[in-house]
Amino acid sequence: MTRWFSDLALGVRLALGGGRASWVRLALTGAGIGIGVAVLLGASSLTTVLSERGARTAAVAAVTAESPPSGRDVLYEEFWNTDYRGESITGRFARATGPGAPVRPGTSRVPGDGEIFLSPALAELLASPRGELLRERFPQEVVGTIDRAGLNAPHDLVFYAGDATLSAESGNTVVAFGGELQDRGLDPVLSLLIAVGVVALLFPVLVFVGISTRLAGSQRDRRLAALRLVGAGAQRVRRIAAGESLLGAFAGLAVGTALFLFARRFVEDVRLLGISVFVEDLTPSPPLAVLIAVLVPVLAVVTSIVAMRRTVVEPLGVVRDAKPVRRVLWWRVVPLLIGVAALSTQFGAVSGEGDGASVEVLVGGITMLLLSIPLLLPWVVERSVGRLRGGAPSWQLAVRRLQLESGTAARVVGGVAVVLAGGIALQSVMASAETSVVDRPLPEVDRSRVDISMRHTSPELIAQTVALLERSVGVERVHPLRGLSFLRAEDEYGSVAIGTCDVLRAHARLPSCQDGDAFVVASERMPEVGFDTPLAPGQQVTIALDSEPAASGPRWTIPEFTRVAPTSEEQGRYGLMVTPSLAADLPLEHARTSVMVLVDPARPDIAEHVRNAVAPMTWRAYTTYFGETQAPQRVQEFRSIRQALLAGSMITLLLAGASLLVLALEQVRERRRPLAVLAASGVPKGALARSLLWQNAVPLMLALGVGIAVGGAMALLLLKVVTQPLVLDWAGIGVLSGTAALMVVVVTLLSLPSLHRATGALGLRSE
């Protein structure tokens, strides 16, 4: 063991004392590994981000009671949310019964009547010209800012306002804050998307870390030959080479940590595809950070030793310039077959709401399929470029270089192919699962209608709301409607709506109407919601009151009615509708109130004007505009995960571009003498630049082919797992492929200054 340490230490000393060339190689290796380490540290912070968010969510969860405890100050709270130009704003109104009432985390005290706490993002929005129309909704006096303890993300639009009208009847009675962590499972399809995305995004990073340790291999081998000349054994030479790689790995760890800490400072200012995190949350998990610190040096040493398995270092040279042994195919397809077999065992395991799939088998199968890409690419590139002949001088220079050494280029672009394959699989699963995860949008949307639901209202408040709406900009008609639920038989609930004839005509197609009429709104698609048998006049029903058991409410007799159709099949109101004179015996003090507002859809920000009009009603009024998409929780989860995976794909593609750039710069530096000789012999520098372009483009084009093939196969297998039809997102494949092709051009352009220096007269100098 002592000999191992001494040999590794000698390798480190040789790398440090090898002159300017060694330092340049160390800088390139450190930069390459550092980029990968920074990405890995960011990925290892995901668990901390989720746990911190979960802890804050649990800390602000209200502990409620049915009735206020005697002799104890409590808090009455009511949740409320509104929208502003597509962004959701959430908050709570509160009233404390005394100084001992619980204080919501993130705030210094309970706001008084007419006071409000704002999140930093909401305060900034209200202060900006973009939030001018929103200010009418928050006339309260701002008394403070909600800090990190009360937020999930830096860009949350959240408020906390005081309201003296809240009571035990109208709000939740809060006795404390701080609930239990909710471990709510995700949809099985979403879980599968996360598994594919994490593996597909992190695997290329490990590939690039391994490749970065093999830069400038020819110079290292010449130093090792000199060691053999002075008597070092072959095994010791390999250990010394591992020591050189170890130094690069440690330099990469330092660079990656510095990059991560530097980028972490600006993370709150970045909102990538709607995702943002706090600086403190972006902290690597200690076990994962230790694993990265151990894995990177081990990977560097193993990669270095494996890279020398066919390199014979002799005292007078390196048997490296000889024709390399042709790569065999059989063992390279083994991971592909294992991955196909693993995923095949899970066919149909993720279907509907059930989830019988094995996460270990799925992740293992996906990993094997992605691992097959960097294993297959060197064989594909070698066989492909070996058959190329002729062409322009720049093409011949590039092809000949690839024929002599195609392995490194193939391994680097393997990371790009892995990103492409993972992206194809992700996009295909998302496109196919959209029908089951994302609710089908309504075929027709009435943009001239805004609905307002009201709570805990009185006739005076309803009249005030109608008056506010009638004075609002762009409002044409206002139709208030009151409603009650009734119980006809066991588990057979219906609804009765009370309104004037003008109001009822807005909801149903009435042949005629006068006070004293009643109607049942139904259609072929929805005959009578909630009933096994049709409703009949004269039947006795029980009115359901919110504060009492349904069966204990007052009795009511169904009046004579006419069956009519709704004004809109998709957005119409169904059930029993009566005019005011028939509702004299109904307990209208328990009725729910809704207001249909007909507006001019051509007026800009019409929904915002309506929301501003009912702002004085605060938590009593919820506004829904049918011209805006209302996404349910599962849809929001799906979109959030898709955005996170797309953001990760962008970062990984940038990493792949950085890997190509590092490789191109190292190749130019390593070949500066041959390039200088070619330029001195009359070869135009333009031809040399084009050869560099072809040298980068040929492996990448082959990588795209392999990536599309493996990604398509993986998409087919995963869709069999979730029992969905095969749908390939050709637009997404085109975007990813086009981005990869653009990277080749950008990398070549960035390499031109280095090429210009290498082809100068000083490049002919020999030491």
C-alpha positions in Angstrom: 0.0 0.0 0.0 2.9 2.3 0.8 4.2 1.8 -2.8 0.8 2.7 -4.2 0.8 6.0 -2.3 4.4 6.8 -3.3 3.7 6.1 -7.0 0.5 8.2 -6.9 2.5 11.0 -5.2 5.2 10.7 -7.9 2.5 11.1 -10.6 1.2 14.2 -9.0 4.8 15.7 -8.8 5.4 14.9 -12.5 2.2 16.6 -13.5 3.0 19.7 -11.4 6.6 19.8 -12.6 6.1 19.1 -16.3 6.3 22.7 -17.4 3.9 24.9 -19.2 2.4 22.0 -21.2 1.5 20.1 -18.0 -0.1 23.1 -16.5 -2.2 23.7 -19.6 -3.3 20.1 -19.6 -4.1 20.3 -15.9 -6.1 23.5 -16.5 -8.2 21.9 -19.3 -8.8 18.7 -17.3 -9.7 20.7 -14.2 -12.1 22.8 -16.3 -13.7 19.8 -17.9 -14.2 17.9 -14.7 -15.1 21.1 -12.8 -18.1 21.7 -15.1 -19.3 18.1 -14.5 -18.8 18.4 -10.7 -20.7 21.7 -10.6 -23.7 20.0 -12.4 -23.5 17.0 -10.0 -23.4 19.2 -7.0 -26.5 21.0 -8.3 -28.3 17.7 -8.9 -27.3 16.5 -5.4 -29.0 19.6 -4.0 -32.4 18.6 -5.3 -33.2 16.5 -2.3 -32.3 19.4 0.0 -34.5 21.7 -2.1 -37.5 19.4 -1.8 -36.9 18.7 1.9 -36.6 22.4 2.8 -39.8 23.2 0.8 -41.6 20.4 2.5 -40.4 21.6 5.9 -41.6 25.1 5.2 -44.9 23.9 3.9 -45.4 21.9 7.1 -44.4 24.8 9.2 -47.0 27.1 7.7 -49.8 24.4 7.8 -52.5 25.6 10.2 -53.7 23.5 13.1 -57.4 24.1 13.3 -60.1 23.4 15.8 -63.9 23.0 15.5 -64.5 25.7 18.1 -62.3 28.2 19.9 -60.7 26.7 23.1 -61.8 28.5 26.2 -59.5 31.1 27.6 -57.1 30.9 24.6 -56.5 33.5 21.8 -57.0 32.0 18.4 -56.8 33.2 14.8 -59.6 33.2 12.2 -58.2 32.6 8.7 -59.6 32.4 5.2 -57.7 31.4 2.1 -58.1 33.4 -1.1 -56.5 33.5 -4.5 -56.7 35.6 -7.6 -55.0 35.7 -11.0 -53.2 38.5 -12.7 -52.3 38.2 -16.4 -51.7 34.4 -16.1 -49.9 34.5 -12.8 -51.5 33.1 -9.6 -51.5 35.2 -6.4 -52.4 33.4 -3.2 -52.9 34.6 0.3 -54.9 34.6 3.5 -57.1 37.0 5.4 -56.9 36.8 9.2 -58.2 38.2 12.4 -56.7 37.6 15.8 -58.9 37.4 18.9 -56.1 38.6 21.2 -52.4 39.2 21.6 -51.8 35.5 22.3 -53.0 34.4 18.8 -50.6 32.3 16.8 -48.4 34.2 14.3 -48.0 32.7 10.8 -44.3 31.8 10.0 -42.6 34.4 7.8 -44.4 37.3 9.4 -43.6 39.3 12.6 -47.2 39.6 13.8 -50.9 39.1 12.9 -51.9 42.0 10.5 -54.6 44.3 11.8 -57.7 45.3 9.8 -56.5 47.1 6.7 -52.9 45.9 7.0 -51.1 43.5 4.7 -47.8 41.6 4.5 -46.4 41.0 1.0 -43.9 38.6 -0.4 -40.9 40.3 -2.0 -42.0 39.3 -5.5 -45.5 40.6 -5.0 -44.2 43.8 -3.5 -41.9 44.3 -6.5 -44.8 43.6 -8.9 -47.1 46.1 -7.3 -44.4 48.7 -7.3 -43.6 48.2 -11.0 -45.5 49.7 -13.9 -46.5 46.1 -14.9 -48.6 45.9 -11.7 -50.4 49.2 -12.0 -53.8 47.5 -12.7 -53.2 45.1 -9.8 -52.8 47.8 -7.1 -56.6 48.3 -6.9 -56.9 44.8 -5.5 -54.6 45.5 -2.5 -55.5 48.9 -1.0 -54.3 47.8 2.5 -51.4 49.4 4.2 -48.2 47.4 3.7 -46.7 46.8 7.1 -44.0 44.2 6.3 -42.5 41.6 4.1 -43.1 37.8 4.2 -39.7 36.3 4.7 -38.3 32.9 3.5 -40.0 30.9 6.3 -43.4 31.7 4.8 -42.5 31.1 1.1 -41.8 28.1 -1.2 -39.7 30.0 -3.7 -38.3 33.5 -4.1 -40.8 34.4 -6.9 -43.9 33.3 -5.0 -46.7 35.9 -5.2 -48.1 35.7 -1.7 -49.9 38.0 0.8 -51.2 38.0 4.3 -53.9 40.6 5.2 -56.0 41.5 8.2 -59.8 41.5 8.0 -61.9 42.5 11.1 -65.1 40.8 9.6 -63.8 37.3 10.0 -65.3 35.1 12.7 -65.7 31.5 13.7 -68.6 31.1 11.3 -66.8 32.5 8.2 -63.2 31.3 8.7 -61.1 28.5 10.0 -60.2 28.6 13.7 -56.4 28.3 13.9 -54.9 27.4 17.2 -51.3 26.9 16.1 -49.0 26.5 13.0 -46.9 23.6 12.2 -48.4 20.4 10.7 -46.8 17.1 9.8 -44.8 16.6 6.6 -47.0 15.4 3.8 -45.6 12.5 1.9 -48.0 12.6 -1.0 -47.2 10.2 -3.9 -47.0 11.4 -7.4 -48.8 10.1 -10.4 -47.1 6.9 -11.6 -46.5 8.4 -15.1 -44.9 11.5 -13.5 -42.7 9.3 -11.4 -41.5 7.5 -14.5 -40.8 10.8 -16.2 -38.6 11.9 -13.2 -36.7 8.5 -13.3 -36.0 8.8 -17.0 -35.1 12.5 -16.7 -32.7 12.2 -13.8 -30.8 9.2 -15.3 -30.7 10.8 -18.8 -29.4 14.2 -17.4 -26.8 12.9 -15.0 -25.4 10.0 -17.1 -23.7 12.4 -19.7 -22.1 14.3 -16.8 -20.3 11.1 -15.6 -19.3 10.3 -19.2 -17.7 13.7 -19.6 -15.9 13.5 -16.2 -14.4 10.2 -17.4 -13.4 11.7 -20.8 -11.8 14.8 -19.2 -9.2 12.6 -17.4 -7.9 11.3 -20.7 -6.9 14.6 -22.3 -3.4 15.0 -23.6 -2.8 11.3 -23.4 0.1 11.3 -25.8 2.2 13.7 -23.8 1.6 11.7 -20.7 2.7 8.5 -22.4 6.0 10.1 -23.5 6.8 11.0 -19.9 5.9 7.5 -18.8 8.3 6.1 -21.5 11.1 8.2 -20.0 10.3 6.6 -16.6 10.5 3.1 -18.1 13.9 4.1 -19.5 15.2 4.8 -16.0 13.9 1.4 -14.7 10.3 1.8 -13.7 8.2 -1.3 -14.1 5.0 -1.5 -16.2 2.7 -1.8 -13.2 4.4 1.1 -11.5 4.1 3.3 -14.6 0.3 2.7 -14.6 0.1 3.7 -11.0 2.1 6.9 -11.8 -0.3 7.6 -14.6 -3.2 7.2 -12.2 -1.5 9.8 -9.9 -1.5 12.3 -12.8 -5.2 11.7 -13.4 -5.8 12.0 -9.6 -4.4 15.5 -9.6 -6.7 16.5 -12.4 -9.7 15.0 -10.5 -8.8 17.0 -7.4 -8.4 20.1 -9.4 -11.8 19.4 -11.0 -13.3 19.0 -7.6 -11.9 22.4 -6.5 -13.0 24.1 -9.8 -16.4 22.5 -9.7 -17.0 23.5 -6.1 -16.0 27.1 -6.8 -18.2 27.2 -9.9 -21.2 25.8 -7.9 -20.7 28.3 -5.1 -20.3 31.2 -7.5 -23.4 30.3 -9.5 -25.3 29.6 -6.3 -25.1 33.2 -5.3 -27.3 34.2 -8.3 -29.8 31.4 -8.2 -32.6 33.5 -6.7 -32.3 35.9 -9.7 -32.8 33.2 -12.2 -36.2 31.9 -13.1 -35.6 29.1 -15.6 -38.9 27.9 -17.2 -40.8 29.1 -14.1 -38.5 27.3 -11.6 -36.6 29.2 -8.9 -35.1 28.3 -5.5 -33.6 30.0 -2.5 -29.8 30.2 -2.1 -29.9 28.4 1.2 -32.0 25.6 -0.3 -29.4 24.9 -3.0 -27.1 22.9 -0.7 -25.8 19.5 -1.7 -27.0 16.6 0.5 -24.0 15.6 2.7 -24.1 11.9 1.7 -24.3 12.8 -2.0 -21.6 15.4 -1.7 -19.3 12.8 0.0 -20.2 10.3 -2.8 -19.2 12.9 -5.5 -16.0 13.7 -3.7 -15.1 10.0 -3.7 -16.6 9.0 -7.0 -14.8 11.6 -9.2 -11.2 10.7 -8.1 -12.0 6.9 -8.3 -13.5 7.4 -11.7 -10.4 9.3 -12.8 -8.1 6.6 -11.6 -10.1 3.8 -13.1 -10.5 5.6 -16.4 -6.8 6.2 -16.6 -5.9 2.6 -16.0 -8.5 1.3 -18.4 -7.3 3.8 -21.1 -3.8 2.2 -20.8 -4.9 -1.4 -21.0 -3.8 -1.6 -24.6 -1.0 0.9 -24.5 2.4 -0.7 -24.0 4.9 1.8 -22.6 8.4 0.8 -23.5 11.7 2.5 -22.5 12.2 3.8 -26.0 8.7 4.8 -26.9 5.0 4.0 -26.7 3.4 1.4 -28.9 0.5 3.7 -29.6 1.3 4.8 -33.1 0.7 1.3 -34.3 -2.6 0.4 -36.0 -5.1 -0.1 -33.2 -6.9 -3.3 -32.7 -10.3 -3.3 -34.3 -13.1 -2.9 -31.8 -15.5 -5.9 -31.3 -19.2 -5.5 -31.1 -20.5 -8.4 -29.1 -19.9 -7.1 -25.6 -21.0 -3.6 -26.5 -24.6 -4.8 -27.1 -24.8 -6.6 -23.8 -26.0 -3.5 -21.9 -28.6 -2.8 -24.6 -30.0 -6.3 -24.4 -30.1 -6.2 -20.6 -31.9 -2.9 -20.7 -34.5 -4.2 -23.2 -35.0 -7.3 -21.1 -35.4 -5.3 -17.8 -38.0 -2.9 -19.3 -39.8 -5.8 -21.0 -40.5 -7.3 -17.6 -42.4 -4.1 -16.6 -44.8 -4.0 -19.5 -48.2 -2.8 -18.3 -47.0 -2.3 -14.7 -47.8 1.5 -14.8 -51.4 1.9 -15.8 -54.3 4.0 -14.6 -54.0 5.0 -11.0 -52.2 1.8 -10.0 -48.4 1.4 -9.9 -47.0 -2.1 -9.7 -43.7 -1.3 -11.3 -40.3 -1.8 -9.7 -38.4 1.5 -9.5 -35.1 -0.4 -9.3 -35.8 -2.4 -12.4 -37.0 0.6 -14.4 -34.0 2.8 -13.4 -31.6 -0.1 -14.0 -33.1 -0.8 -17.5 -33.0 2.9 -18.4 -29.4 3.1 -17.2 -28.3 0.1 -19.3 -29.9 1.5 -22.4 -28.2 4.8 -22.0 -24.9 3.1 -21.1 -25.1 1.2 -24.4 -24.8 4.5 -26.3 -21.2 5.5 -25.3 -20.2 1.9 -25.7 -21.6 1.5 -29.2 -20.4 4.9 -30.5 -16.7 4.1 -30.7 -17.4 1.0 -32.8 -19.9 2.9 -35.0 -17.5 5.8 -35.6 -14.5 3.4 -36.3 -16.5 1.3 -38.8 -18.0 4.4 -40.5 -14.9 6.5 -40.9 -12.8 3.5 -41.9 -14.9 3.2 -45.1 -14.5 6.9 -46.1 -12.2 7.7 -49.0 -11.5 10.8 -51.2 -13.0 14.2 -51.0 -11.6 17.7 -50.4 -8.3 18.2 -48.6 -10.1 19.5 -45.5 -12.3 16.4 -45.5 -9.4 14.0 -46.0 -7.5 15.6 -43.1 -10.4 15.2 -40.8 -11.2 11.7 -41.9 -7.6 10.6 -41.5 -7.4 12.0 -38.1 -10.5 10.2 -37.1 -9.2 7.0 -38.6 -6.1 7.2 -36.4 -7.9 8.2 -33.2 -11.7 8.0 -33.2 -12.3 6.8 -29.6 -12.0 10.1 -27.7 -14.2 12.0 -30.1 -16.8 9.2 -30.0 -16.8 9.1 -26.3 -17.3 12.9 -25.9 -20.2 13.1 -28.4 -21.6 10.1 -26.5 -22.8 12.5 -23.9 -24.7 14.4 -26.5 -26.3 11.2 -27.8 -27.3 10.2 -24.3 -29.0 13.6 -23.8 -30.8 13.2 -27.2 -31.9 9.6 -26.4 -33.2 10.7 -23.0 -35.0 13.7 -24.5 -36.7 11.6 -27.2 -37.9 9.1 -24.5 -39.1 12.0 -22.3 -40.9 13.9 -25.0 -42.6 10.7 -26.3 -43.8 9.6 -22.9 -45.1 13.2 -22.2 -46.8 13.5 -25.6 -48.5 10.1 -25.2 -49.4 10.5 -21.5 -50.9 13.9 -22.1 -54.3 12.4 -22.8 -54.4 10.7 -19.4 -52.4 13.1 -17.2 -53.5 16.5 -18.7 -57.3 16.9 -18.8 -58.7 17.4 -22.3 -59.3 21.1 -22.9 -62.8 22.3 -23.6 -63.5 22.4 -27.3 -65.3 25.7 -27.0 -64.6 28.5 -24.5 -67.0 31.3 -23.9 -64.7 34.3 -23.5 -67.6 36.7 -22.9 -68.4 35.2 -19.6 -66.9 35.6 -16.1 -68.3 33.6 -13.2 -68.0 34.8 -9.6 -68.7 32.4 -6.6 -69.5 34.1 -3.3 -69.4 32.9 0.3 -71.0 34.0 3.5 -73.0 36.7 1.9 -76.2 38.5 2.7 -78.7 40.2 0.3 -77.0 43.5 1.1 -73.6 42.2 0.1 -75.0 40.6 -3.1 -76.6 43.9 -4.1 -73.4 45.7 -3.4 -71.5 43.2 -5.5 -73.9 43.6 -8.4 -73.6 47.4 -8.2 -69.8 47.2 -8.2 -69.9 45.0 -11.3 -72.4 47.0 -13.2 -70.1 50.1 -12.9 -67.0 48.1 -14.0 -65.3 48.7 -17.3 -66.4 46.3 -20.1 -69.3 44.6 -18.1 -72.5 44.3 -20.2 -74.8 42.3 -18.0 -74.8 40.9 -14.4 -76.9 37.9 -13.5 -76.8 36.9 -9.7 -78.1 33.4 -8.9 -78.6 31.8 -5.5 -78.5 28.0 -5.0 -79.2 25.3 -2.5 -78.6 21.5 -2.5 -81.2 19.0 -1.7 -81.3 15.3 -0.8 -84.0 13.2 -2.6 -82.9 9.7 -1.7 -79.8 8.1 -0.2 -76.7 9.6 -1.9 -78.9 11.3 -4.5 -78.1 15.0 -4.3 -79.5 17.7 -6.6 -79.5 21.5 -6.7 -82.1 24.2 -7.0 -81.1 27.6 -8.3 -83.2 30.7 -7.7 -83.2 33.7 -10.0 -85.2 36.1 -12.1 -86.3 35.2 -15.6 -83.6 37.4 -17.1 -81.0 35.5 -15.0 -82.4 32.1 -15.8 -82.4 32.9 -19.6 -78.7 33.4 -19.3 -78.3 29.8 -18.2 -81.0 27.9 -20.1 -83.0 28.1 -23.3 -86.5 29.1 -22.0 -89.5 29.0 -24.3 -91.2 31.6 -22.0 -90.8 32.7 -18.4 -92.7 34.5 -15.7 -92.5 34.6 -12.0 -93.9 31.3 -10.6 -92.3 29.1 -13.3 -89.8 26.3 -12.7 -87.4 24.5 -15.1 -85.2 21.4 -15.1 -82.1 22.0 -17.3 -80.9 18.7 -18.9 -79.5 17.4 -22.1 -78.9 14.1 -23.9 -75.3 14.2 -22.7 -76.2 15.0 -19.1 -79.8 13.9 -18.5 -80.2 14.7 -14.8 -77.0 14.9 -12.8 -77.0 12.8 -9.5 -80.3 11.0 -10.1 -80.9 7.4 -11.1 -84.5 8.2 -12.0 -85.9 11.4 -13.4 -87.1 14.2 -11.1 -90.9 14.5 -10.9 -93.2 17.3 -9.6 -94.7 16.8 -6.2 -91.7 14.8 -4.8 -90.6 15.6 -1.3 -86.9 16.5 -0.9 -84.7 17.5 2.1 -82.8 20.8 1.8 -79.2 20.3 2.8 -77.7 22.9 5.2 -74.0 23.3 5.4 -73.9 23.5 9.2 -76.1 20.4 9.8 -76.4 16.8 8.6 -78.1 16.6 5.2 -81.0 14.4 6.4 -82.0 16.9 9.2 -82.8 19.9 6.9 -86.2 21.2 6.2 -88.5 19.5 3.7 -89.6 21.0 0.4 -91.9 19.9 -2.5 -90.7 20.0 -6.1 -92.9 22.3 -8.1 -94.3 21.8 -11.6 -91.5 22.4 -14.1 -90.6 22.4 -17.8 -87.6 20.5 -19.2 -85.3 22.8 -21.1 -81.8 22.7 -22.6 -78.7 24.6 -21.3 -77.3 27.6 -23.3 -74.0 25.8 -23.4 -73.4 22.0 -23.4 -69.9 22.5 -22.0 -70.3 25.3 -19.5 -74.0 25.3 -18.8 -75.6 25.0 -15.4 -77.7 21.8 -14.9 -80.5 21.0 -12.4 -83.7 22.6 -11.1 -84.2 26.3 -11.6 -87.1 28.3 -10.0 -88.2 31.9 -10.0 -88.3 33.9 -6.7 -91.9 33.3 -5.8 -91.4 29.5 -5.7 -88.5 30.0 -3.2 -90.5 31.6 -0.4 -90.3 28.4 1.7 -86.6 27.9 1.1 -83.9 28.9 3.7 -82.2 31.4 1.5 -79.9 32.5 4.3 -78.0 29.3 3.7 -77.9 29.7 0.0 -74.7 29.9 -2.1 -74.5 32.8 -4.5 -72.9 32.9 -7.9 -72.8 35.7 -10.3 -72.6 35.4 -14.1 -71.0 38.4 -15.6 -71.3 39.0 -19.4 -68.4 41.1 -20.6 -66.9 42.5 -23.8 -64.1 40.0 -24.7 -62.4 42.4 -27.0 -61.6 44.8 -24.2 -58.0 44.4 -23.0 -57.5 43.0 -19.5 -61.3 42.5 -19.1 -60.9 39.8 -16.5 -58.6 42.0 -14.5 -61.1 44.8 -14.5 -63.8 42.4 -13.2 -61.5 41.1 -10.5 -60.8 44.7 -9.4 -64.5 45.5 -9.3 -65.2 42.8 -6.7 -61.9 43.4 -4.8 -63.8 45.0 -1.9 -65.5 41.6 -1.3 -62.0 40.2 -0.6 -62.2 36.5 0.4 -66.0 36.3 -0.2 -65.6 36.4 -4.0 -63.8 33.9 -6.3 -63.5 34.9 -9.9 -63.3 32.4 -12.8 -62.7 33.6 -16.3 -63.5 31.0 -18.9 -61.1 32.6 -21.3 -58.2 31.4 -19.1 -57.0 27.9 -18.6 -57.7 26.5 -15.1 -55.2 23.7 -14.6 -56.0 21.1 -12.0 -53.4 19.8 -9.5 -52.3 16.8 -11.6 -51.8 19.1 -14.7 -49.7 21.5 -12.6 -47.5 18.7 -11.3 -47.1 17.4 -14.9 -46.1 20.8 -16.2 -43.8 21.6 -13.3 -41.9 18.3 -13.8 -41.7 18.8 -17.5 -40.3 22.3 -17.0 -37.7 21.0 -14.6 -36.7 18.2 -17.0 -36.5 20.7 -19.9 -34.4 23.0 -17.8 -32.1 20.1 -17.0 -31.8 19.2 -20.7 -30.7 22.7 -21.5 -28.0 22.6 -18.8 -26.8 19.2 -20.0 -26.7 20.3 -23.6 -24.6 23.3 -22.5 -22.3 20.9 -20.7 -22.0 18.8 -23.9 -21.1 21.9 -25.8 -18.4 22.7 -23.2 -17.0 19.2 -23.5 -16.8 19.5 -27.2 -15.0 22.8 -26.8 -12.5 21.5 -24.3 -11.8 18.5 -26.6 -11.3 20.7 -29.7 -9.0 23.1 -27.9 -6.9 20.2 -26.5 -6.7 18.6 -30.0 -5.5 21.8 -31.5 -2.9 22.3 -28.7 -1.7 18.7 -29.0 -1.4 18.8 -32.8 0.2 22.3 -33.0 3.4 21.1 -34.7 1.7 19.0 -37.4 -0.8 21.9 -38.0 2.1 24.4 -38.2 4.0 22.2 -40.7 0.9 21.9 -42.8 0.4 25.6 -42.8 4.1 26.2 -43.7 3.8 23.7 -46.5 1.1 25.8 -48.2 -2.2 24.3 -46.8 -4.6 27.2 -46.4 -5.7 28.0 -42.9 -9.3 27.9 -44.1 -8.9 24.3 -45.1 -7.5 23.5 -41.6 -10.4 25.2 -40.0 -12.9 23.2 -42.2 -11.0 20.0 -41.3 -11.6 20.9 -37.6 -15.3 21.4 -38.4 -15.6 18.0 -40.1 -13.6 16.4 -37.3 -16.2 17.6 -34.8 -19.2 17.1 -37.1 -18.7 13.5 -38.3 -18.8 11.9 -34.9 -21.6 14.1 -33.8 -23.8 13.2 -36.8 -23.2 9.5 -36.1 -24.0 10.1 -32.4 -27.3 11.7 -33.4 -28.2 8.6 -35.4 -27.4 6.3 -32.6 -29.1 8.5 -30.1 -32.3 8.7 -32.1 -32.3 4.9 -32.6 -31.8 4.1 -28.9 -34.1 6.9 -27.8 -36.9 5.7 -30.1 -36.5 2.2 -28.8 -36.5 3.3 -25.2 -39.6 5.4 -25.9 -41.4 2.4 -27.3 -40.4 0.3 -24.3 -41.5 2.9 -21.7 -44.8 3.5 -23.5 -45.4 -0.2 -23.2 -44.7 0.1 -19.5 -47.3 2.9 -19.1 -49.7 1.2 -21.6 -49.9 4.2 -23.9 -49.8 4.3 -27.7 -46.5 5.2 -29.4 -46.2 8.9 -30.2 -42.9 10.4 -31.2 -42.4 14.1 -30.9 -40.6 14.8 -34.2 -40.6 18.6 -33.5 -38.7 18.0 -30.2 -36.3 15.6 -31.9 -35.7 18.2 -34.6 -35.0 20.9 -32.0 -32.6 18.7 -30.0 -30.8 17.6 -33.2 -30.6 21.1 -34.5 -29.2 22.4 -31.2 -26.5 19.7 -31.3 -25.6 20.6 -34.9 -25.4 24.3 -34.0 -23.1 23.4 -31.1 -20.6 22.0 -33.6 -20.5 25.3 -35.5 -20.2 27.3 -32.3 -17.4 25.1 -31.0 -15.5 25.3 -34.3 -15.7 29.1 -34.3 -14.5 29.3 -30.7 -11.6 27.1 -31.7 -10.4 29.3 -34.5 -8.3 31.7 -32.4 -6.4 28.7 -30.9 -6.0 27.2 -34.4 -4.6 30.6 -35.7 -2.0 30.6 -33.0 -1.0 27.0 -33.5 -0.4 27.4 -37.3 1.9 30.4 -36.8 5.7 30.2 -37.3 6.3 29.7 -33.5 4.4 26.4 -33.8 7.4 24.9 -35.8 9.6 25.4 -32.8 10.8 22.1 -31.2 12.3 21.7 -27.7 
